Amino acid sequence: MAGKFELKKATNGQFHFNLKAGNGEIILSSEMYESKDSAKNGIASVQKNCGDDDRYERAESSNGKHYFTLKAGNHQVIGQSQMYASAASRDAGIESVKNNGTTTDIEDNT
């Protein structure tokens, strides 16, 4: 089963999206956007940039957990991963975004 994007409206009126893998797990969460069109542009940016390894910033939090951010060509953060126990798990998450991020399946829950 292929991945999909879920577009949502937050309680504060802003919009955001999650990229879910085929198993339903969230593998990338977006920043908040003022408008629905901006969130859709964020999805398009994931689709465009997810295959480029140079767009991923691998990091470790202060509590030792590993995570990554996906950045656009202008170095703006498009989305961030969950926290992972190991660098290997984080890297597997990146591969999952690369494999699922080009999907055109967008579930609009706004």
N, CA, C and O atoms as a GROMACS GRO file, in nm:
protein
  440
    1MET      N    1   0.083  -0.118   0.000
    1MET     CA    2   0.000   0.000   0.000
    1MET      C    3   0.088   0.125   0.000
    1MET      O    4   0.183   0.134   0.078
    2ALA      N    5   0.057   0.219  -0.085
    2ALA     CA    6   0.136   0.340  -0.099
    2ALA      C    7   0.103   0.439   0.011
    2ALA      O    8   0.000   0.430   0.077
    3GLY      N    9   0.194   0.535   0.029
    3GLY     CA   10   0.173   0.640   0.127
    3GLY      C   11   0.072   0.742   0.078
    3GLY      O   12   0.025   0.737  -0.035
    4LYS      N   13   0.041   0.838   0.168
    4LYS     CA   14  -0.051   0.945   0.131
    4LYS      C   15  -0.025   1.066   0.220
    4LYS      O   16   0.033   1.055   0.328
    5PHE      N   17  -0.069   1.180   0.171
    5PHE     CA   18  -0.066   1.302   0.250
    5PHE      C   19  -0.204   1.321   0.313
    5PHE      O   20  -0.306   1.294   0.249
    6GLU      N   21  -0.207   1.367   0.437
    6GLU     CA   22  -0.331   1.405   0.503
    6GLU      C   23  -0.323   1.554   0.533
    6GLU      O   24  -0.237   1.599   0.608
    7LEU      N   25  -0.413   1.629   0.474
    7LEU     CA   26  -0.420   1.774   0.492
    7LEU      C   27  -0.524   1.802   0.600
    7LEU      O   28  -0.636   1.752   0.593
    8LYS      N   29  -0.486   1.883   0.699
    8LYS     CA   30  -0.575   1.908   0.813
    8LYS      C   31  -0.580   2.057   0.846
    8LYS      O   32  -0.491   2.134   0.810
    9LYS      N   33  -0.687   2.094   0.915
    9LYS     CA   34  -0.702   2.230   0.967
    9LYS      C   35  -0.693   2.222   1.119
    9LYS      O   36  -0.767   2.146   1.182
   10ALA      N   37  -0.602   2.299   1.177
   10ALA     CA   38  -0.582   2.299   1.322
   10ALA      C   39  -0.690   2.383   1.390
   10ALA      O   40  -0.760   2.460   1.324
   11THR      N   41  -0.702   2.368   1.520
   11THR     CA   42  -0.802   2.442   1.596
   11THR      C   43  -0.779   2.593   1.591
   11THR      O   44  -0.872   2.671   1.612
   12ASN      N   45  -0.655   2.635   1.563
   12ASN     CA   46  -0.626   2.778   1.554
   12ASN      C   47  -0.652   2.834   1.414
   12ASN      O   48  -0.623   2.951   1.388
   13GLY      N   49  -0.707   2.751   1.325
   13GLY     CA   50  -0.741   2.796   1.191
   13GLY      C   51  -0.632   2.780   1.088
   13GLY      O   52  -0.654   2.804   0.969
   14GLN      N   53  -0.513   2.740   1.132
   14GLN     CA   54  -0.403   2.719   1.038
   14GLN      C   55  -0.411   2.578   0.980
   14GLN      O   56  -0.486   2.493   1.028
   15PHE      N   57  -0.333   2.555   0.876
   15PHE     CA   58  -0.334   2.428   0.804
   15PHE      C   59  -0.199   2.359   0.816
   15PHE      O   60  -0.095   2.424   0.829
   16HIS      N   61  -0.202   2.227   0.812
   16HIS     CA   62  -0.080   2.147   0.815
   16HIS      C   63  -0.108   2.013   0.750
   16HIS      O   64  -0.223   1.978   0.723
   17PHE      N   65  -0.002   1.939   0.724
   17PHE     CA   66  -0.019   1.806   0.666
   17PHE      C   67   0.078   1.708   0.727
   17PHE      O   68   0.181   1.745   0.783
   18ASN      N   69   0.042   1.582   0.716
   18ASN     CA   70   0.128   1.470   0.753
   18ASN      C   71   0.146   1.382   0.631
   18ASN      O   72   0.053   1.363   0.552
   19LEU      N   73   0.265   1.330   0.615
   19LEU     CA   74   0.290   1.225   0.517
   19LEU      C   75   0.288   1.094   0.593
   19LEU      O   76   0.362   1.074   0.689
   20LYS      N   77   0.201   1.004   0.548
   20LYS     CA   78   0.190   0.873   0.611
   20LYS      C   79   0.242   0.765   0.518
   20LYS      O   80   0.221   0.769   0.397
   21ALA      N   81   0.312   0.669   0.576
   21ALA     CA   82   0.358   0.553   0.501
   21ALA      C   83   0.240   0.462   0.472
   21ALA      O   84   0.130   0.483   0.523
   22GLY      N   85   0.262   0.363   0.392
   22GLY     CA   86   0.157   0.268   0.356
   22GLY      C   87   0.095   0.198   0.475
   22GLY      O   88  -0.020   0.154   0.469
   23ASN      N   89   0.172   0.185   0.584
   23ASN     CA   90   0.120   0.119   0.705
   23ASN      C   91   0.044   0.215   0.796
   23ASN      O   92  -0.001   0.176   0.904
   24GLY      N   93   0.028   0.341   0.753
   24GLY     CA   94  -0.049   0.438   0.828
   24GLY      C   95   0.032   0.521   0.928
   24GLY      O   96  -0.023   0.612   0.991
   25GLU      N   97   0.161   0.491   0.943
   25GLU     CA   98   0.244   0.567   1.037
   25GLU      C   99   0.284   0.701   0.978
   25GLU      O  100   0.317   0.711   0.860
   26ILE      N  101   0.281   0.805   1.062
   26ILE     CA  102   0.325   0.938   1.018
   26ILE      C  103   0.477   0.937   1.007
   26ILE      O  104   0.546   0.903   1.103
   27ILE      N  105   0.528   0.974   0.890
   27ILE     CA  106   0.672   0.976   0.870
   27ILE      C  107   0.727   1.117   0.851
   27ILE      O  108   0.848   1.138   0.856
   28LEU      N  109   0.637   1.215   0.830
   28LEU     CA  110   0.680   1.354   0.817
   28LEU      C  111   0.561   1.444   0.852
   28LEU      O  112   0.450   1.422   0.804
   29SER      N  113   0.586   1.543   0.937
   29SER     CA  114   0.483   1.640   0.975
   29SER      C  115   0.527   1.779   0.932
   29SER      O  116   0.642   1.817   0.951
   30SER      N  117   0.435   1.854   0.876
   30SER     CA  118   0.468   1.986   0.824
   30SER      C  119   0.467   2.092   0.932
   30SER      O  120   0.425   2.069   1.046
   31GLU      N  121   0.514   2.208   0.893
   31GLU     CA  122   0.500   2.330   0.971
   31GLU      C  123   0.354   2.374   0.957
   31GLU      O  124   0.279   2.316   0.879
   32MET      N  125   0.314   2.475   1.032
   32MET     CA  126   0.181   2.533   1.019
   32MET      C  127   0.181   2.637   0.907
   32MET      O  128   0.279   2.709   0.888
   33TYR      N  129   0.072   2.643   0.835
   33TYR     CA  130   0.055   2.738   0.725
   33TYR      C  131  -0.070   2.822   0.748
   33TYR      O  132  -0.169   2.774   0.803
   34GLU      N  133  -0.064   2.948   0.706
   34GLU     CA  134  -0.177   3.039   0.723
   34GLU      C  135  -0.296   3.002   0.634
   34GLU      O  136  -0.412   3.021   0.672
   35SER      N  137  -0.266   2.947   0.516
   35SER     CA  138  -0.373   2.917   0.421
   35SER      C  139  -0.363   2.773   0.372
   35SER      O  140  -0.257   2.711   0.378
   36LYS      N  141  -0.475   2.724   0.323
   36LYS     CA  142  -0.481   2.589   0.267
   36LYS      C  143  -0.393   2.579   0.143
   36LYS      O  144  -0.324   2.479   0.122
   37ASP      N  145  -0.394   2.684   0.059
   37ASP     CA  146  -0.310   2.684  -0.061
   37ASP      C  147  -0.162   2.675  -0.026
   37ASP      O  148  -0.085   2.608  -0.094
   38SER      N  149  -0.122   2.744   0.082
   38SER     CA  150   0.018   2.736   0.125
   38SER      C  151   0.054   2.594   0.170
   38SER      O  152   0.163   2.546   0.141
   39ALA      N  153  -0.037   2.529   0.239
   39ALA     CA  154  -0.014   2.390   0.281
   39ALA      C  155  -0.002   2.299   0.159
   39ALA      O  156   0.082   2.209   0.156
   40LYS      N  157  -0.087   2.322   0.060
   40LYS     CA  158  -0.079   2.243  -0.064
   40LYS      C  159   0.055   2.267  -0.134
   40LYS      O  160   0.112   2.174  -0.191
   41ASN      N  161   0.104   2.391  -0.129
   41ASN     CA  162   0.237   2.419  -0.186
   41ASN      C  163   0.345   2.344  -0.108
   41ASN      O  164   0.445   2.301  -0.165
   42GLY      N  165   0.325   2.330   0.024
   42GLY     CA  166   0.419   2.252   0.105
   42GLY      C  167   0.421   2.106   0.063
   42GLY      O  168   0.527   2.045   0.056
   43ILE      N  169   0.305   2.051   0.034
   43ILE     CA  170   0.297   1.913  -0.014
   43ILE      C  171   0.372   1.901  -0.147
   43ILE      O  172   0.448   1.806  -0.168
   44ALA      N  173   0.350   1.996  -0.236
   44ALA     CA  174   0.420   1.995  -0.366
   44ALA      C  175   0.572   2.004  -0.344
   44ALA      O  176   0.648   1.943  -0.420
   45SER      N  177   0.614   2.078  -0.244
   45SER     CA  178   0.757   2.090  -0.215
   45SER      C  179   0.814   1.957  -0.163
   45SER      O  180   0.927   1.922  -0.197
   46VAL      N  181   0.737   1.885  -0.082
   46VAL     CA  182   0.781   1.751  -0.039
   46VAL      C  183   0.796   1.662  -0.161
   46VAL      O  184   0.896   1.593  -0.177
   47GLN      N  185   0.695   1.662  -0.247
   47GLN     CA  186   0.697   1.578  -0.367
   47GLN      C  187   0.819   1.609  -0.453
   47GLN      O  188   0.879   1.518  -0.511
   48LYS      N  189   0.856   1.735  -0.461
   48LYS     CA  190   0.969   1.778  -0.543
   48LYS      C  191   1.104   1.746  -0.478
   48LYS      O  192   1.197   1.706  -0.548
   49ASN      N  193   1.115   1.763  -0.348
   49ASN     CA  194   1.245   1.757  -0.280
   49ASN      C  195   1.277   1.627  -0.209
   49ASN      O  196   1.392   1.605  -0.171
   50CYS      N  197   1.178   1.539  -0.191
   50CYS     CA  198   1.198   1.421  -0.107
   50CYS      C  199   1.302   1.323  -0.161
   50CYS      O  200   1.361   1.248  -0.084
   51GLY      N  201   1.326   1.323  -0.291
   51GLY     CA  202   1.420   1.229  -0.349
   51GLY      C  203   1.566   1.272  -0.340
   51GLY      O  204   1.655   1.193  -0.371
   52ASP      N  205   1.591   1.396  -0.298
   52ASP     CA  206   1.726   1.451  -0.294
   52ASP      C  207   1.784   1.438  -0.153
   52ASP      O  208   1.739   1.506  -0.060
   53ASP      N  209   1.882   1.351  -0.136
   53ASP     CA  210   1.939   1.326  -0.004
   53ASP      C  211   1.997   1.452   0.061
   53ASP      O  212   2.000   1.464   0.183
   54ASP      N  213   2.042   1.546  -0.021
   54ASP     CA  214   2.099   1.669   0.031
   54ASP      C  215   1.995   1.758   0.099
   54ASP      O  216   2.032   1.852   0.169
   55ARG      N  217   1.869   1.732   0.079
   55ARG     CA  218   1.761   1.812   0.138
   55ARG      C  219   1.728   1.770   0.281
   55ARG      O  220   1.649   1.836   0.349
   56TYR      N  221   1.788   1.659   0.327
   56TYR     CA  222   1.761   1.609   0.461
   56TYR      C  223   1.870   1.654   0.558
   56TYR      O  224   1.989   1.640   0.531
   57GLU      N  225   1.827   1.707   0.670
   57GLU     CA  226   1.920   1.741   0.777
   57GLU      C  227   1.899   1.640   0.890
   57GLU      O  228   1.792   1.634   0.950
   58ARG      N  229   2.001   1.563   0.916
   58ARG     CA  230   1.996   1.461   1.021
   58ARG      C  231   2.044   1.524   1.151
   58ARG      O  232   2.146   1.594   1.153
   59ALA      N  233   1.970   1.500   1.260
   59ALA     CA  234   2.004   1.566   1.386
   59ALA      C  235   1.978   1.474   1.504
   59ALA      O  236   1.912   1.370   1.493
   60GLU      N  237   2.033   1.516   1.618
   60GLU     CA  238   2.012   1.446   1.744
   60GLU      C  239   1.964   1.548   1.846
   60GLU      O  240   2.024   1.654   1.861
   61SER      N  241   1.857   1.515   1.916
   61SER     CA  242   1.802   1.607   2.016
   61SER      C  243   1.884   1.600   2.144
   61SER      O  244   1.970   1.513   2.160
   62SER      N  245   1.856   1.691   2.236
   62SER     CA  246   1.930   1.696   2.362
   62SER      C  247   1.911   1.572   2.448
   62SER      O  248   1.993   1.543   2.534
   63ASN      N  249   1.802   1.497   2.423
   63ASN     CA  250   1.779   1.375   2.501
   63ASN      C  251   1.832   1.250   2.430
   63ASN      O  252   1.803   1.138   2.472
   64GLY      N  253   1.910   1.270   2.323
   64GLY     CA  254   1.974   1.157   2.255
   64GLY      C  255   1.890   1.092   2.148
   64GLY      O  256   1.934   0.995   2.086
   65LYS      N  257   1.770   1.141   2.124
   65LYS     CA  258   1.684   1.086   2.018
   65LYS      C  259   1.727   1.146   1.884
   65LYS      O  260   1.779   1.257   1.877
   66HIS      N  261   1.703   1.070   1.779
   66HIS     CA  262   1.742   1.110   1.645
   66HIS      C  263   1.618   1.152   1.565
   66HIS      O  264   1.510   1.096   1.583
   67TYR      N  265   1.636   1.252   1.477
   67TYR     CA  266   1.527   1.298   1.392
   67TYR      C  267   1.586   1.362   1.268
   67TYR      O  268   1.707   1.379   1.256
   68PHE      N  269   1.497   1.397   1.175
   68PHE     CA  270   1.543   1.467   1.054
   68PHE      C  271   1.442   1.573   1.015
   68PHE      O  272   1.325   1.567   1.051
   69THR      N  273   1.492   1.669   0.940
   69THR     CA  274   1.405   1.767   0.876
   69THR      C  275   1.428   1.758   0.726
   69THR      O  276   1.538   1.726   0.680
   70LEU      N  277   1.322   1.787   0.652
   70LEU     CA  278   1.331   1.795   0.506
   70LEU      C  279   1.322   1.942   0.471
   70LEU      O  280   1.231   2.012   0.515
   71LYS      N  281   1.418   1.990   0.392
   71LYS     CA  282   1.424   2.132   0.357
   71LYS      C  283   1.408   2.151   0.207
   71LYS      O  284   1.446   2.066   0.127
   72ALA      N  285   1.350   2.264   0.172
   72ALA     CA  286   1.334   2.301   0.031
   72ALA      C  287   1.467   2.358  -0.020
   72ALA      O  288   1.563   2.373   0.055
   73GLY      N  289   1.470   2.390  -0.148
   73GLY     CA  290   1.590   2.446  -0.209
   73GLY      C  291   1.632   2.578  -0.146
   73GLY      O  292   1.750   2.613  -0.150
   74ASN      N  293   1.537   2.652  -0.088
   74ASN     CA  294   1.569   2.779  -0.023
   74ASN      C  295   1.605   2.760   0.125
   74ASN      O  296   1.616   2.858   0.199
   75HIS      N  297   1.622   2.636   0.167
   75HIS     CA  298   1.662   2.597   0.302
   75HIS      C  299   1.552   2.614   0.407
   75HIS      O  300   1.579   2.603   0.526
   76GLN      N  301   1.429   2.640   0.364
   76GLN     CA  302   1.316   2.646   0.455
   76GLN      C  303   1.275   2.504   0.492
   76GLN      O  304   1.274   2.415   0.407
   77VAL      N  305   1.243   2.482   0.619
   77VAL     CA  306   1.198   2.349   0.664
   77VAL      C  307   1.058   2.324   0.609
   77VAL      O  308   0.967   2.404   0.628
   78ILE      N  309   1.042   2.211   0.542
   78ILE     CA  310   0.912   2.169   0.491
   78ILE      C  311   0.842   2.083   0.596
   78ILE      O  312   0.722   2.096   0.619
   79GLY      N  313   0.919   1.994   0.659
   79GLY     CA  314   0.861   1.904   0.757
   79GLY      C  315   0.967   1.840   0.843
   79GLY      O  316   1.087   1.847   0.814
   80GLN      N  317   0.921   1.778   0.951
   80GLN     CA  318   1.010   1.713   1.046
   80GLN      C  319   0.957   1.574   1.078
   80GLN      O  320   0.836   1.548   1.072
   81SER      N  321   1.049   1.487   1.112
   81SER     CA  322   1.013   1.349   1.147
   81SER      C  323   0.975   1.339   1.294
   81SER      O  324   0.984   1.436   1.370
   82GLN      N  325   0.934   1.220   1.330
   82GLN     CA  326   0.917   1.185   1.471
   82GLN      C  327   1.056   1.166   1.531
   82GLN      O  328   1.156   1.178   1.461
   83MET      N  329   1.062   1.138   1.659
   83MET     CA  330   1.189   1.107   1.724
   83MET      C  331   1.213   0.956   1.714
   83MET      O  332   1.122   0.876   1.732
   84TYR      N  333   1.337   0.922   1.686
   84TYR     CA  334   1.377   0.782   1.671
   84TYR      C  335   1.481   0.746   1.777
   84TYR      O  336   1.559   0.831   1.818
   85ALA      N  337   1.480   0.621   1.820
   85ALA     CA  338   1.574   0.575   1.922
   85ALA      C  339   1.717   0.565   1.869
   85ALA      O  340   1.812   0.578   1.945
   86SER      N  341   1.732   0.541   1.739
   86SER     CA  342   1.866   0.523   1.684
   86SER      C  343   1.881   0.596   1.551
   86SER      O  344   1.783   0.630   1.485
   87ALA      N  345   2.006   0.620   1.515
   87ALA     CA  346   2.036   0.684   1.387
   87ALA      C  347   1.991   0.593   1.272
   87ALA      O  348   1.945   0.643   1.169
   88ALA      N  349   2.004   0.463   1.289
   88ALA     CA  350   1.963   0.369   1.184
   88ALA      C  351   1.812   0.376   1.161
   88ALA      O  352   1.766   0.372   1.047
   89SER      N  353   1.735   0.388   1.268
   89SER     CA  354   1.589   0.401   1.254
   89SER      C  355   1.554   0.532   1.184
   89SER      O  356   1.465   0.537   1.099
   90ARG      N  357   1.624   0.639   1.222
   90ARG     CA  358   1.602   0.768   1.156
   90ARG      C  359   1.631   0.759   1.007
   90ARG      O  360   1.555   0.810   0.925
   91ASP      N  361   1.740   0.694   0.973
   91ASP     CA  362   1.777   0.682   0.832
   91ASP      C  363   1.674   0.598   0.756
   91ASP      O  364   1.649   0.623   0.638
   92ALA      N  365   1.616   0.499   0.822
   92ALA     CA  366   1.509   0.420   0.759
   92ALA      C  367   1.386   0.509   0.738
   92ALA      O  368   1.315   0.493   0.638
   93GLY      N  369   1.361   0.602   0.829
   93GLY     CA  370   1.252   0.699   0.813
   93GLY      C  371   1.274   0.788   0.693
   93GLY      O  372   1.180   0.818   0.620
   94ILE      N  373   1.397   0.830   0.672
   94ILE     CA  374   1.430   0.911   0.554
   94ILE      C  375   1.402   0.832   0.427
   94ILE      O  376   1.345   0.885   0.331
   95GLU      N  377   1.441   0.706   0.425
   95GLU     CA  378   1.416   0.622   0.308
   95GLU      C  379   1.266   0.607   0.283
   95GLU      O  380   1.221   0.603   0.168
   96SER      N  381   1.189   0.599   0.390
   96SER     CA  382   1.044   0.589   0.376
   96SER      C  383   0.986   0.716   0.316
   96SER      O  384   0.895   0.710   0.233
   97VAL      N  385   1.036   0.833   0.358
   97VAL     CA  386   0.990   0.958   0.298
   97VAL      C  387   1.028   0.962   0.150
   97VAL      O  388   0.949   1.006   0.066
   98LYS      N  389   1.149   0.918   0.118
   98LYS     CA  390   1.190   0.914  -0.023
   98LYS      C  391   1.097   0.825  -0.105
   98LYS      O  392   1.063   0.857  -0.218
   99ASN      N  393   1.056   0.712  -0.047
   99ASN     CA  394   0.971   0.617  -0.119
   99ASN      C  395   0.825   0.659  -0.126
   99ASN      O  396   0.756   0.627  -0.223
  100ASN      N  397   0.776   0.731  -0.026
  100ASN     CA  398   0.634   0.767  -0.018
  100ASN      C  399   0.604   0.912  -0.053
  100ASN      O  400   0.490   0.947  -0.082
  101GLY      N  401   0.706   0.997  -0.051
  101GLY     CA  402   0.685   1.140  -0.065
  101GLY      C  403   0.641   1.189  -0.201
  101GLY      O  404   0.594   1.302  -0.214
  102THR      N  405   0.655   1.107  -0.302
  102THR     CA  406   0.613   1.150  -0.436
  102THR      C  407   0.467   1.116  -0.466
  102THR      O  408   0.418   1.143  -0.575
  103THR      N  409   0.399   1.056  -0.369
  103THR     CA  410   0.259   1.018  -0.391
  103THR      C  411   0.173   1.139  -0.425
  103THR      O  412   0.196   1.250  -0.377
  104THR      N  413   0.075   1.116  -0.508
  104THR     CA  414  -0.021   1.222  -0.540
  104THR      C  415  -0.152   1.202  -0.465
  104THR      O  416  -0.248   1.276  -0.487
  105ASP      N  417  -0.156   1.103  -0.377
  105ASP     CA  418  -0.274   1.074  -0.296
  105ASP      C  419  -0.280   1.172  -0.179
  105ASP      O  420  -0.200   1.164  -0.086
  106ILE      N  421  -0.375   1.264  -0.184
  106ILE     CA  422  -0.393   1.365  -0.080
  106ILE      C  423  -0.534   1.354  -0.024
  106ILE      O  424  -0.632   1.374  -0.095
  107GLU      N  425  -0.541   1.323   0.104
  107GLU     CA  426  -0.670   1.314   0.173
  107GLU      C  427  -0.694   1.449   0.242
  107GLU      O  428  -0.623   1.487   0.334
  108ASP      N  429  -0.796   1.520   0.194
  108ASP     CA  430  -0.827   1.652   0.246
  108ASP      C  431  -0.926   1.641   0.362
  108ASP      O  432  -1.045   1.615   0.341
  109ASN      N  433  -0.876   1.660   0.484
  109ASN     CA  434  -0.959   1.651   0.603
  109ASN      C  435  -0.990   1.790   0.661
  109ASN      O  436  -1.016   1.804   0.780
  110THR      N  437  -0.987   1.891   0.576
  110THR     CA  438  -1.014   2.026   0.627
  110THR      C  439  -1.163   2.048   0.628
  110THR      O  440  -1.209   2.156   0.667
   0.00000   0.00000   0.00000
